[in-house]
Amino acid sequence: MISKLNLENILFLDIETVPEVQYFSELDETKQALWEHKSQYQRKEDETAETFYERAGIWAEFGKIVCISVGYFIIKGDIRNFRVTSFYGEETKILKDFKNLLIA
């Protein structure tokens, strides 16, 4: 089945995220309470919300995107090339640049 796929129609994505701020203590009180509640079901008994915060980038409401890499094939005759483009910097710019790639 995979041999029937048109490789030029496949887009490979890798999105890297991190917590929105470096340290739990940098969150305001409301966000700290929200993080404590949100992460409670995944933390081990001896883990605090603060020590678990390094994983916050996985949750959209506590993380930010720092890089999106996109891979795709370009096929010309018998020659197949795999191209990779990465978007990085401020999250807003990353998302706008990625959107522009998708609508191009």
Sine and cosine of phi, psi and omega as CSV:
sin_phi,cos_phi,sin_psi,cos_psi,sin_omega,cos_omega
0.00,0.00,-0.67,0.75,-0.04,-1.00
-0.90,0.43,-0.46,0.89,0.02,-1.00
-0.93,0.37,-0.28,0.96,0.01,-1.00
-1.00,0.01,-0.11,0.99,0.00,-1.00
-0.97,0.25,0.65,-0.76,0.11,-0.99
-1.00,0.10,0.94,-0.33,-0.07,-1.00
-0.86,0.52,-0.45,0.89,0.01,-1.00
-0.95,0.32,-0.18,0.98,0.02,-1.00
-0.99,-0.15,0.13,0.99,-0.03,-1.00
-0.95,-0.31,0.75,-0.66,0.06,-1.00
-0.90,-0.43,0.85,-0.53,0.01,-1.00
-0.99,-0.10,0.77,-0.64,-0.06,-1.00
-0.83,-0.56,0.60,-0.80,0.16,-0.99
-0.67,-0.74,0.87,-0.49,-0.03,-1.00
-0.90,-0.44,0.83,-0.56,0.01,-1.00
-0.97,-0.25,0.75,-0.66,-0.01,-1.00
-0.79,-0.61,0.38,-0.93,0.07,-1.00
-0.64,-0.77,0.26,-0.97,0.11,-0.99
-0.86,0.52,0.51,-0.86,-0.07,-1.00
-0.88,0.47,-0.51,0.86,0.14,-0.99
-0.78,-0.62,0.35,-0.94,-0.11,-0.99
-0.93,0.37,-0.65,0.76,-0.09,-1.00
-0.85,-0.52,0.58,-0.81,0.06,-1.00
-0.80,0.60,-0.62,0.78,-0.04,-1.00
-0.91,0.42,-0.31,0.95,0.02,-1.00
-0.99,0.16,-0.20,0.98,0.07,-1.00
-0.97,0.26,0.52,-0.85,0.10,-0.99
-0.95,0.31,0.20,-0.98,-0.09,-1.00
-0.85,0.53,-0.63,0.77,-0.01,-1.00
-0.89,0.45,-0.74,0.68,-0.01,-1.00
-0.92,0.39,-0.58,0.82,0.06,-1.00
-0.88,0.48,-0.70,0.71,0.01,-1.00
-0.90,0.43,-0.67,0.75,0.03,-1.00
-0.89,0.45,-0.67,0.75,0.03,-1.00
-0.90,0.43,-0.68,0.74,0.01,-1.00
-0.86,0.51,-0.70,0.72,0.01,-1.00
-0.93,0.37,-0.73,0.69,-0.08,-1.00
-0.90,0.44,-0.63,0.77,-0.10,-1.00
-1.00,0.00,-0.09,1.00,-0.10,-0.99
-0.82,0.57,-0.67,0.74,-0.08,-1.00
-0.95,0.31,-0.28,0.96,-0.01,-1.00
-0.97,-0.25,-0.29,0.96,-0.02,-1.00
-0.97,0.25,0.56,-0.83,0.13,-0.99
-0.97,0.24,0.28,-0.96,-0.06,-1.00
-0.82,0.57,-0.62,0.78,-0.06,-1.00
-1.00,0.02,0.05,1.00,-0.01,-1.00
-0.99,-0.10,0.70,-0.72,0.06,-1.00
-0.99,-0.12,0.26,-0.97,0.07,-1.00
-0.86,0.50,-0.59,0.81,-0.02,-1.00
-0.92,0.39,-0.71,0.71,-0.01,-1.00
-0.95,0.32,-0.45,0.89,0.01,-1.00
-0.99,0.14,-0.20,0.98,-0.11,-0.99
-0.88,0.48,-0.44,0.90,0.00,-1.00
-0.86,0.52,-0.31,0.95,0.02,-1.00
-1.00,-0.07,0.10,1.00,-0.11,-0.99
-0.90,0.44,-0.38,0.92,-0.02,-1.00
-0.88,0.48,-0.32,0.95,-0.01,-1.00
-0.95,0.30,-0.49,0.87,-0.02,-1.00
-1.00,-0.05,0.80,-0.60,-0.08,-1.00
-0.83,0.56,-0.64,0.77,-0.07,-1.00
-0.97,0.25,-0.15,0.99,0.00,-1.00
-0.83,-0.56,0.04,1.00,-0.07,-1.00
-0.83,-0.55,0.07,-1.00,0.09,-1.00
-0.58,-0.82,0.45,-0.89,0.01,-1.00
-1.00,0.09,0.75,-0.66,0.04,-1.00
-0.92,-0.39,-0.27,0.96,0.01,-1.00
-0.28,-0.96,0.67,-0.74,0.19,-0.98
-0.82,-0.57,0.83,-0.56,0.08,-1.00
-0.93,-0.36,0.66,-0.75,-0.07,-1.00
-0.80,-0.60,0.76,-0.65,0.06,-1.00
-0.86,-0.51,0.56,-0.83,0.00,-1.00
-0.37,-0.93,0.42,-0.91,0.02,-1.00
-1.00,-0.08,0.60,-0.80,0.18,-0.98
-0.85,-0.52,0.85,-0.53,-0.05,-1.00
-0.88,-0.47,0.84,-0.55,0.06,-1.00
-0.79,-0.61,0.97,-0.26,-0.06,-1.00
0.91,0.41,-0.82,-0.57,0.00,-1.00
-1.00,-0.04,-0.01,1.00,-0.06,-1.00
-0.99,-0.13,0.81,-0.58,-0.01,-1.00
-0.90,-0.44,0.86,-0.52,0.04,-1.00
-0.89,-0.46,0.65,-0.76,0.08,-1.00
-0.96,-0.27,0.84,-0.54,-0.04,-1.00
-0.95,-0.32,0.56,-0.83,0.04,-1.00
-0.76,-0.65,0.73,-0.69,0.08,-1.00
-0.80,-0.60,0.68,-0.73,0.03,-1.00
-0.85,-0.53,0.66,-0.75,0.07,-1.00
-0.92,-0.40,0.76,-0.65,-0.03,-1.00
-0.51,-0.86,0.22,-0.98,-0.03,-1.00
0.87,-0.49,-0.61,-0.79,0.02,-1.00
-0.94,0.34,0.62,-0.78,-0.08,-1.00
-0.83,0.56,-0.68,0.74,0.00,-1.00
-0.87,0.49,-0.70,0.72,0.02,-1.00
-0.91,0.42,-0.67,0.74,0.03,-1.00
-0.83,0.56,-0.76,0.65,-0.06,-1.00
-0.92,0.39,-0.63,0.78,0.04,-1.00
-0.91,0.40,-0.70,0.72,0.01,-1.00
-0.90,0.44,-0.66,0.75,0.03,-1.00
-0.90,0.44,-0.69,0.72,0.04,-1.00
-0.86,0.51,-0.69,0.73,0.01,-1.00
-0.88,0.47,-0.58,0.81,0.07,-1.00
-0.90,0.43,-0.67,0.75,-0.04,-1.00
-0.93,0.37,-0.55,0.84,-0.04,-1.00
-1.00,-0.02,-0.10,0.99,-0.01,-1.00
-0.95,0.31,0.00,0.00,0.00,0.00
